[in-house]
Amino acid sequence: MTGMSDDDYRHLLNELESLLRETAETLQRFEETGMDEQLHEDYQKLLTIQAEAQREQQIYLDALRHHPPGQLH
């Protein structure tokens, strides 16, 4: 994760937050309509996307917390 500015990290975090929000909404719709059982494989893929986005979000948050502003390059 070198060569990224603080703004780059924040942009990525915003994008990941949007992805997590949209994925959570889709998962909820799946569950409300019973599609989580009818399309179990697709539902599991959504859960995988959510878990990966959460993992990446944590990595970028940790990077921001452990480096002074402007020191992420």
C-alpha positions in Angstrom: 0.0 0.0 0.0 2.7 2.4 -0.9 2.3 5.5 -3.1 -1.1 6.4 -1.8 -2.0 9.7 -0.2 -4.3 10.2 2.7 -7.0 11.4 0.2 -6.5 8.1 -1.8 -7.1 6.1 1.4 -10.2 8.1 2.3 -11.6 7.8 -1.2 -11.1 4.0 -1.1 -12.8 3.9 2.3 -15.7 5.9 1.0 -16.1 3.5 -2.0 -15.9 0.4 0.3 -18.5 2.0 2.6 -20.8 2.4 -0.4 -20.2 -1.2 -1.5 -20.9 -2.5 2.1 -24.1 -0.4 2.3 -25.4 -1.7 -1.1 -24.4 -5.2 -0.3 -26.2 -5.1 3.0 -29.3 -3.8 1.3 -29.2 -6.5 -1.3 -28.7 -9.2 1.4 -31.7 -7.9 3.3 -33.8 -8.0 0.1 -32.7 -11.6 -0.5 -33.7 -12.5 3.0 -37.0 -10.7 3.0 -38.1 -12.4 -0.2 -36.7 -15.9 0.5 -34.2 -15.6 -2.3 -31.4 -16.5 0.1 -32.8 -20.0 -0.1 -33.8 -20.1 -3.7 -30.5 -18.5 -4.9 -28.2 -19.9 -2.2 -25.1 -19.7 -4.3 -25.6 -16.1 -5.2 -26.4 -15.3 -1.6 -23.2 -16.9 -0.5 -21.3 -14.8 -3.1 -22.8 -11.7 -1.6 -21.7 -12.7 1.8 -18.2 -13.3 0.4 -18.1 -9.8 -1.2 -19.3 -8.3 2.1 -16.6 -10.1 4.1 -13.8 -9.1 1.7 -14.9 -5.5 1.7 -15.0 -5.4 5.5 -11.5 -7.0 5.6 -10.1 -4.4 3.1 -11.9 -1.6 5.0 -10.1 -2.6 8.2 -6.7 -2.7 6.4 -7.1 0.8 5.1 -8.5 2.1 8.4 -5.5 0.6 10.2 -3.1 2.2 7.7 -4.7 5.6 8.3 -4.5 5.2 12.1 -0.9 4.1 12.2 0.6 6.8 9.9 0.7 10.5 10.5 -1.1 12.7 7.9 0.9 12.9 4.8 3.1 10.0 5.7 1.4 7.2 3.7 3.5 7.5 0.6 
